[in-house]
Amino acid sequence: MLELRKLGLLWLFLWTAPIAMAQQNAQQNGQPPTPQFSPGHALPSPTATALRTNGRIVIDGRFDEESWASAPVVSDLIQRDPIEGAPPTERTEIRILYDNLQIYFAVICYDSNPAGIVATELRLDDDMETDDIFEIMLDTFHDHRNGYRFRVNPLGTRQDQFVGNEGESRNNNWDEKWEASTRITEQGWVAEIAIPFKAVRFASGNGSVWGLNFHRTIMRKNEEIFWAGYRRGYTFTKISGSGHLEGLSDIQGFRYRVKPYLSGSTLQSPKTGGSTTTSYRGQFGLEDAKYLLTPELALDLTINPDFAQADVDQAQVNLTRFSPFFPEKREFFQEGSGIFNFGGGFSGNDLVLFHSRRIGLSDDRREIPIIGGLKLSGTQGPLEVGVLNMQTDRYEKSPGPEEAPGQNFSVVRLRSKILARSSVGFMMTRNTGSPRGGSNREFGADSSFSFSRYLGIYTYVAKTSTNGLEDRDWAARGKLTWNSDRYELTAQHLFIGENFSPEMGFVSRSEPGWKGLQRSQANAGFRPRPDWPGIREIAFSASVDYIADQDGVLDTRVGEVGFGTEFDNGDALSFDFSRNFERLLKPLRTTGVPPGDYNWNTASVRFTAYRGRRISGSFEVEHGGYYDGTITTIDFSPYIKPNSKLSLSPGFEWNRISRQNATFTTRELNAEVNYAINQSWLTRTSLILNSQNNSITLNSRLNYIYNPGDDLFLVYSETRNYGATGGLVNRAVIVKLTYSLDR
């Protein structure tokens, strides 16, 4: 404990001193001027000017208002792929106007072959990775870290996204009201876009400078074009590489929003004897009430929330000894979730200090009623703030009839921006319903430092407080990485004590009786771009993963080498070989493998087809050892887009395991069909099959967007078991209506 306290005090001293210095300098120097170079990429930062208009702008894709003729033209976009720094093969022109309420963009995407324009997606908020696109990034606080992303394709399909902390978090469920009208013409395609100022947050005052960037994709040429930050290794979500927008003044933003809902449902479940029981339920609640305390800080309230329209979890065939990880899919928790990410810069789910699925969902993924909650999120100067408090109701334990009490969940997250692209932070959580009695608490501090264009240093230390668990109740991690377009080098180490118990989080390798974790990982990559016909990039990789318990006893070791290539047409092919060691201290519960030490080799080949075609997807075959036997895995994930209204993605995984005198197979199906009647009437149907638990789930959803941000949902869901003990598990029909009022 003494060593941990010393480590915590050292961490606090090292990182609060730069914060204080940065704040003092900011106070002395006042508002910083517009930088001439992008903070993250040492590239000249272009500047665009928005022109105020007093006339009405009609969003019809025609640009026939007089104001458009006076607006300055932005056309100096630069190619990143296939030839970095070269002029684009097709010209793009952008003009910017604004009034008190909205900012407008007129975009002309010239194309020498309009018949070759790829436009296949009509579904609102689809990622449109198969289409020609044009997108805008607005860094409204000009902090070079966070931004609002607006994307449109030639059919006028829109997608918006909030990007946090330079792309470490991306909230696809951030959904605001804005307009876009497009046309395909003889010269290419055009887009006229209107974004209300109340759709975004921004600092108060006149003469504001915003961060700004543009990105265009010409799909048939596999060509990427940027206005700023065009270097390879840069992504559009790296806000620090953006340019600047000047000229905005006297604009009016968002104040409040109230969004109640009304829902009704019919639920069926089996009874003893083969019959079913039917119940009916009606609900009314407040899905979200949002109020801006300051232009930068928002307070959200939810009362009796309902998540009936949330996507169902995909099937996961689990052939390991550890529990699978299921991501959050509920909109209230996804919105603004970036601030609650702890330990930014680390990928995977080795340790998640706060996982919102612990609130309102049981371990077996049953819904637990939520009475209500509050969320405070935003920024105050250099400090990002996130506070969450949720209260759940009592519920019946499975299999019942014992009743569990309600629980209160609290999270406090602070993160301070320091230097140009770095941050330090703190997190604390509290859960009043620990299975060990009393409360479970978690404390953590993390840091993220980005130097030059490619160098990153990431650390965190965390501790839990749980009844009956003392000593070795902490965790720490560090990572050093260099990631450029050509080279990648990473080294990291993770320690988790056996009594570290984040009950509001997730630890991937935790299991009853475990002895903690020490994990060391290193990987290297080399990605040259040779001047070979048809080849855009080749990649060589090597990695080692060494996992032991807290006392250093080896548990898992994996060494892997790989080779891959990306073709000019967008296809990719990769080969991987790995050498594996695994130590089992008790039988593997999923397949019955006995305790012992096991070594085996595995080889795989994967082909990924370019998304710009009507039929794309991936196909992978893997074969090798599996403890005391062998395994063959086939993963087939096609994506079929016959027209702009319909898409199909029937993902299938098949495993055949042979052990001594026993052979068995597993099958996993995650199929999805999307059909857009138009941009207001959308349908999605999922069929999920998992042979491990002999279950099959059908979920079908009709979504009518009668106003931007306001929805009518009709959902049908049914789960059945198949085989000798097959039958109905549950069936539901749900109707839900939302309506929002905002100013």
Buried (B, 14 or more C-beta within 10 A) or exposed (E): EEEBEEBBEEBEEEBEEBBEEBBEEEEEEEEEEEBEEBBBBEBEBBBBEBBBBEEEBEBEBEBEBEBBEEBEEBEEBBBBBBEBEBEBBBBBBBBBBBBEEBBBBBBBBBBEEBEEBBBBBBBBBBBBEBBBBBBBBBBBBBBBBBBBBBBBBBBBBBBBBBBBBBBBBBBBBBBBBBBBBBBBBEEBBBBBBBBBBBBBBBBEEEEBBBBBBBBBBBBBBBBBBBBBBBBBBBBBBBBBBBBBBBBBEEBEBBEBBBBBBBBBBEBBBBEEEEEEEEEEEEBEBBBBBBBBEEBBBBBBBBBBBBBBBBEBBBBEBBBEBEBEEBEBBBBBBBBBBBBBBBBBBBEEBBBBBBBBBBBBBBEEEEBBBBBBBBBBBBBEEBBBBBBBBBBBBEBEEEEEEEEBEBBBBBBBBBBBBBBBBBBBBBBBBBBBBBEEEEBBBBBBBBBBBBEEBBBBBBBBBBBBBBEEBEEBBBBBBBBBBBBBBBBBBBBBBBBBBBBBBBBBBBBBBBEEEBBBBBBBBBBBBEBEBEEEEEBBBBBEBEBBBBBBBBEEEBBBBBBBEBEBBBBBBBBBEBEBBBBBBBBBBEEBEBBEBEEEEBEBEBEBEBEBBBBBBEEBBBBBBBBBBBBBBBBBBBBBBBBBBEEBBBBBBBBBBBBBBBBEEEEEEBBBBBBBBBBBEEBBBBBBBBBBBBBBEBBBBBBBBBBBBEEBBBBBBBBBBBBBBEEEEEEBBBBBBBBBBBBBEBE
